[in-house]
Amino acid sequence: MGTLSRRELAALVEEATVDTYDEHEELSALFTAVEENLAVPFSTLMLGVEVTVRGIDLSLDGRIVALCTRGEFRQTIGLLDLPLPEPAPDGAEWVEAYRYYWTQ
């Protein structure tokens, strides 16, 4: 990833959070944007092991997480830590925008 400029990422964050009032609402709005736009399922490598990202969720501790599977095993991985495949799935710019949000 990393194909969008800081200005483009800021514009995506602004688009998602325009009507929010606090950090909790901003996170919910970003979650909704990622959930609606990220094309799942897709496969990626996590610590050298191929996993399938089946969806995303909002964890109780306030993080957006990817719902990953490998065979019968299930694991949530924070979206901040999830490596995206090349080529990235459709909607991956929203993952990048979420990551940008946390660096600000």
Z-matrix of the N, CA and C atoms (Angstrom, degrees):
N
C 1 1.449
C 2 1.515 1 108.22
N 3 1.314 2 116.29 1 -148.47
C 4 1.445 3 119.58 2 -179.07
C 5 1.513 4 113.32 3 78.43
N 6 1.332 5 117.02 4 21.38
C 7 1.460 6 120.16 5 -176.94
C 8 1.515 7 112.62 6 -89.27
N 9 1.324 8 118.02 7 -14.00
C 10 1.454 9 121.37 8 -179.02
C 11 1.529 10 109.87 9 -95.67
N 12 1.312 11 116.28 10 145.84
C 13 1.459 12 121.20 11 177.37
C 14 1.526 13 109.79 12 -76.50
N 15 1.315 14 115.98 13 165.05
C 16 1.467 15 120.64 14 177.04
C 17 1.527 16 110.23 15 -59.22
N 18 1.304 17 116.12 16 -37.25
C 19 1.466 18 120.70 17 179.17
C 20 1.530 19 111.19 18 -64.47
N 21 1.343 20 116.72 19 -43.33
C 22 1.467 21 120.65 20 178.53
C 23 1.524 22 111.33 21 -65.92
N 24 1.337 23 116.59 22 -39.37
C 25 1.462 24 120.17 23 177.99
C 26 1.521 25 110.90 24 -65.85
N 27 1.323 26 116.47 25 -42.67
C 28 1.465 27 120.54 26 177.52
C 29 1.525 28 110.72 27 -60.99
N 30 1.331 29 116.79 28 -38.05
C 31 1.467 30 120.75 29 178.60
C 32 1.531 31 110.74 30 -65.49
N 33 1.332 32 117.73 31 -39.46
C 34 1.468 33 120.35 32 177.04
C 35 1.524 34 110.87 33 -64.48
N 36 1.331 35 116.46 34 -44.72
C 37 1.462 36 120.41 35 178.66
C 38 1.528 37 109.50 36 -60.84
N 39 1.316 38 117.06 37 -44.48
C 40 1.469 39 121.21 38 178.71
C 41 1.528 40 110.73 39 -61.54
N 42 1.324 41 116.51 40 -42.05
C 43 1.470 42 120.57 41 179.01
C 44 1.525 43 110.98 42 -59.35
N 45 1.327 44 116.19 43 -42.85
C 46 1.466 45 120.28 44 -177.25
C 47 1.520 46 112.57 45 -74.49
N 48 1.325 47 117.44 46 -31.93
C 49 1.467 48 120.66 47 -170.17
C 50 1.527 49 113.79 48 -109.23
N 51 1.305 50 117.85 49 11.93
C 52 1.459 51 121.74 50 -172.53
C 53 1.526 52 113.84 51 -55.41
N 54 1.296 53 119.61 52 -36.45
C 55 1.467 54 122.16 53 -176.38
C 56 1.523 55 112.88 54 -106.01
N 57 1.317 56 117.43 55 25.53
C 58 1.465 57 120.12 56 -178.59
C 59 1.527 58 110.63 57 -97.57
N 60 1.329 59 115.55 58 158.89
C 61 1.460 60 121.19 59 -175.91
C 62 1.519 61 114.26 60 -116.11
N 63 1.329 62 117.17 61 -20.28
C 64 1.463 63 119.38 62 -179.76
C 65 1.526 64 109.46 63 -151.70
N 66 1.331 65 115.37 64 178.59
C 67 1.462 66 120.75 65 -176.50
C 68 1.529 67 112.19 66 -61.66
N 69 1.325 68 117.29 67 -37.26
C 70 1.472 69 121.07 68 179.35
C 71 1.537 70 110.29 69 -61.79
N 72 1.315 71 116.46 70 -45.04
C 73 1.468 72 120.24 71 178.32
C 74 1.525 73 111.48 72 -67.74
N 75 1.329 74 117.10 73 -35.22
C 76 1.470 75 120.01 74 176.91
C 77 1.521 76 110.37 75 -62.05
N 78 1.330 77 116.43 76 -45.49
C 79 1.458 78 120.59 77 179.11
C 80 1.526 79 111.03 78 -61.97
N 81 1.322 80 116.93 79 -43.26
C 82 1.462 81 120.38 80 178.39
C 83 1.521 82 111.28 81 -62.31
N 84 1.319 83 116.59 82 -40.48
C 85 1.464 84 120.75 83 179.33
C 86 1.526 85 111.47 84 -66.54
N 87 1.330 86 116.82 85 -41.37
C 88 1.468 87 119.64 86 177.47
C 89 1.526 88 110.87 87 -66.63
N 90 1.324 89 116.75 88 -39.57
C 91 1.461 90 120.21 89 175.68
C 92 1.524 91 110.87 90 -57.57
N 93 1.321 92 116.04 91 -47.01
C 94 1.462 93 120.73 92 179.96
C 95 1.527 94 110.98 93 -60.55
N 96 1.333 95 117.22 94 -42.37
C 97 1.468 96 120.86 95 179.71
C 98 1.521 97 111.00 96 -63.30
N 99 1.332 98 117.10 97 -43.74
C 100 1.469 99 120.14 98 178.71
C 101 1.527 100 109.74 99 -65.66
N 102 1.321 101 116.57 100 -47.75
C 103 1.462 102 121.41 101 -177.69
C 104 1.524 103 111.84 102 -58.79
N 105 1.324 104 116.89 103 -41.11
C 106 1.465 105 120.77 104 -177.46
C 107 1.527 106 113.53 105 -76.80
N 108 1.316 107 117.94 106 -22.72
C 109 1.459 108 119.98 107 -171.97
C 110 1.524 109 115.69 108 -112.31
N 111 1.320 110 119.15 109 -23.73
C 112 1.459 111 121.15 110 -177.42
C 113 1.521 112 110.30 111 -77.99
N 114 1.318 113 115.96 112 120.25
C 115 1.467 114 121.62 113 -179.53
C 116 1.530 115 110.10 114 -76.24
N 117 1.320 116 115.78 115 112.93
C 118 1.459 117 122.02 116 176.62
C 119 1.516 118 108.17 117 -122.53
N 120 1.295 119 119.93 118 152.64
C 121 1.458 120 126.47 119 4.51
C 122 1.530 121 111.94 120 -82.79
N 123 1.343 122 114.05 121 159.51
C 124 1.456 123 121.49 122 170.88
C 125 1.522 124 107.92 123 -149.21
N 126 1.312 125 115.77 124 157.90
C 127 1.463 126 121.25 125 179.97
C 128 1.517 127 109.85 126 -102.91
N 129 1.331 128 114.49 127 147.57
C 130 1.458 129 121.25 128 175.61
C 131 1.520 130 108.46 129 -151.33
N 132 1.318 131 115.96 130 168.05
C 133 1.459 132 120.84 131 177.90
C 134 1.510 133 109.79 132 -99.99
N 135 1.323 134 115.85 133 129.16
C 136 1.461 135 122.51 134 176.37
C 137 1.509 136 107.10 135 -123.29
N 138 1.326 137 117.00 136 112.34
C 139 1.467 138 122.79 137 -176.53
C 140 1.529 139 111.25 138 54.24
N 141 1.334 140 115.65 139 40.04
C 142 1.449 141 121.52 140 176.60
C 143 1.520 142 114.79 141 80.06
N 144 1.317 143 117.91 142 4.40
C 145 1.457 144 122.22 143 -179.05
C 146 1.525 145 108.24 144 -115.21
N 147 1.326 146 117.06 145 132.33
C 148 1.456 147 120.08 146 178.82
C 149 1.519 148 110.13 147 -74.72
N 150 1.331 149 115.26 148 129.33
C 151 1.456 150 122.54 149 175.96
C 152 1.526 151 108.20 150 -127.30
N 153 1.307 152 115.49 151 158.76
C 154 1.460 153 121.11 152 176.22
C 155 1.521 154 108.48 153 -109.85
N 156 1.314 155 115.48 154 125.85
C 157 1.459 156 121.30 155 175.62
C 158 1.525 157 106.13 156 -87.08
N 159 1.325 158 116.13 157 115.11
C 160 1.466 159 122.39 158 -176.19
C 161 1.525 160 112.94 159 -95.29
N 162 1.325 161 116.69 160 -20.31
C 163 1.449 162 120.64 161 -179.15
C 164 1.511 163 109.75 162 177.27
N 165 1.327 164 115.49 163 -171.39
C 166 1.456 165 120.58 164 175.66
C 167 1.521 166 108.19 165 -132.66
N 168 1.331 167 113.94 166 163.16
C 169 1.460 168 119.68 167 -179.69
C 170 1.524 169 108.14 168 -149.78
N 171 1.307 170 115.47 169 166.50
C 172 1.454 171 122.49 170 175.10
C 173 1.520 172 106.33 171 -106.50
N 174 1.330 173 116.49 172 116.60
C 175 1.462 174 120.30 173 -176.33
C 176 1.528 175 110.86 174 -76.47
N 177 1.307 176 115.55 175 163.78
C 178 1.459 177 121.04 176 179.82
C 179 1.524 178 112.25 177 -64.15
N 180 1.338 179 116.76 178 -26.25
C 181 1.468 180 119.62 179 179.53
C 182 1.536 181 112.66 180 -89.79
N 183 1.345 182 116.60 181 11.59
C 184 1.452 183 120.11 182 172.17
C 185 1.511 184 116.45 183 86.33
N 186 1.323 185 117.83 184 20.78
C 187 1.461 186 121.03 185 177.32
C 188 1.515 187 109.66 186 -108.37
N 189 1.324 188 115.47 187 149.69
C 190 1.465 189 119.42 188 169.63
C 191 1.525 190 106.11 189 -86.80
N 192 1.329 191 115.98 190 128.25
C 193 1.462 192 121.30 191 -177.18
C 194 1.522 193 110.54 192 -124.56
N 195 1.325 194 114.53 193 150.33
C 196 1.459 195 121.52 194 174.08
C 197 1.522 196 108.55 195 -91.82
N 198 1.333 197 116.49 196 136.81
C 199 1.461 198 122.57 197 177.17
C 200 1.518 199 107.35 198 -92.56
N 201 1.329 200 115.75 199 104.84
C 202 1.464 201 121.74 200 -172.87
C 203 1.525 202 110.74 201 -107.99
N 204 1.331 203 114.66 202 148.13
C 205 1.464 204 121.04 203 175.90
C 206 1.516 205 109.82 204 -133.77
N 207 1.313 206 114.33 205 152.83
C 208 1.455 207 123.47 206 169.39
C 209 1.517 208 105.29 207 -148.00
N 210 1.332 209 115.03 208 104.84
C 211 1.457 210 118.96 209 -174.77
C 212 1.520 211 109.41 210 61.73
N 213 1.324 212 116.62 211 -127.26
C 214 1.459 213 121.08 212 -179.32
C 215 1.530 214 113.24 213 -86.18
N 216 1.324 215 117.59 214 -4.93
C 217 1.460 216 121.90 215 -177.01
C 218 1.521 217 111.48 216 -86.95
N 219 1.331 218 115.14 217 141.72
C 220 1.463 219 122.62 218 179.20
C 221 1.521 220 108.37 219 -125.22
N 222 1.327 221 116.63 220 140.57
C 223 1.460 222 120.97 221 -179.73
C 224 1.520 223 108.95 222 -152.77
N 225 1.315 224 117.32 223 139.48
C 226 1.461 225 119.89 224 171.11
C 227 1.523 226 107.60 225 -97.28
N 228 1.316 227 115.29 226 138.08
C 229 1.463 228 122.77 227 179.38
C 230 1.521 229 107.16 228 -126.18
N 231 1.314 230 116.82 229 128.89
C 232 1.456 231 120.31 230 177.58
C 233 1.521 232 110.83 231 -56.07
N 234 1.311 233 116.37 232 135.83
C 235 1.463 234 120.69 233 -178.45
C 236 1.519 235 111.32 234 -61.37
N 237 1.325 236 117.15 235 -26.58
C 238 1.456 237 120.16 236 176.96
C 239 1.525 238 111.31 237 -66.88
N 240 1.323 239 117.54 238 -26.71
C 241 1.467 240 122.57 239 -176.86
C 242 1.518 241 114.44 240 -101.67
N 243 1.307 242 117.39 241 -6.54
C 244 1.462 243 120.94 242 -174.69
C 245 1.529 244 111.08 243 -78.24
N 246 1.338 245 117.86 244 119.58
C 247 1.466 246 118.83 245 174.52
C 248 1.530 247 109.45 246 -74.74
N 249 1.311 248 115.57 247 133.51
C 250 1.473 249 119.76 248 177.61
C 251 1.524 250 109.14 249 -92.43
N 252 1.326 251 116.68 250 145.13
C 253 1.459 252 120.09 251 -179.30
C 254 1.524 253 110.95 252 -75.17
N 255 1.315 254 115.59 253 165.95
C 256 1.474 255 122.19 254 171.55
C 257 1.513 256 107.04 255 -114.24
N 258 1.298 257 119.79 256 123.38
C 259 1.458 258 125.41 257 -3.25
C 260 1.521 259 110.70 258 -72.85
N 261 1.314 260 114.58 259 152.85
C 262 1.460 261 120.64 260 -179.69
C 263 1.528 262 109.80 261 -71.98
N 264 1.327 263 117.19 262 151.08
C 265 1.472 264 119.76 263 178.28
C 266 1.529 265 110.80 264 -69.13
N 267 1.311 266 115.95 265 159.25
C 268 1.458 267 120.24 266 174.97
C 269 1.525 268 109.19 267 -55.54
N 270 1.306 269 115.93 268 141.43
C 271 1.452 270 121.09 269 179.27
C 272 1.516 271 114.45 270 85.66
N 273 1.326 272 118.00 271 0.73
C 274 1.465 273 121.13 272 -178.56
C 275 1.522 274 112.36 273 -63.59
N 276 1.328 275 117.53 274 -18.91
C 277 1.464 276 119.75 275 177.57
C 278 1.529 277 110.68 276 -62.31
N 279 1.334 278 117.57 277 -26.20
C 280 1.457 279 120.44 278 177.91
C 281 1.523 280 111.41 279 -74.61
N 282 1.324 281 117.54 280 -31.36
C 283 1.467 282 120.51 281 172.38
C 284 1.520 283 108.64 282 -64.33
N 285 1.321 284 115.89 283 -44.75
C 286 1.458 285 121.00 284 178.62
C 287 1.536 286 110.66 285 -61.75
N 288 1.339 287 117.70 286 -40.30
C 289 1.464 288 121.44 287 177.95
C 290 1.535 289 110.86 288 -64.21
N 291 1.329 290 117.26 289 -40.59
C 292 1.462 291 121.45 290 177.06
C 293 1.525 292 110.15 291 -61.49
N 294 1.316 293 117.02 292 -44.01
C 295 1.467 294 120.91 293 178.17
C 296 1.527 295 110.60 294 -63.32
N 297 1.308 296 116.86 295 -41.25
C 298 1.466 297 121.52 296 177.40
C 299 1.534 298 110.17 297 -60.77
N 300 1.317 299 116.89 298 -43.30
C 301 1.462 300 122.20 299 179.32
C 302 1.526 301 111.30 300 -53.95
N 303 1.336 302 117.20 301 -40.81
C 304 1.454 303 121.15 302 -177.02
C 305 1.522 304 113.33 303 -77.34
N 306 1.337 305 118.05 304 -13.11
C 307 1.460 306 120.39 305 177.90
C 308 1.523 307 111.18 306 -90.28
N 309 1.306 308 117.16 307 -8.34
C 310 1.477 309 121.45 308 -177.02
C 311 1.504 310 111.56 309 -90.23
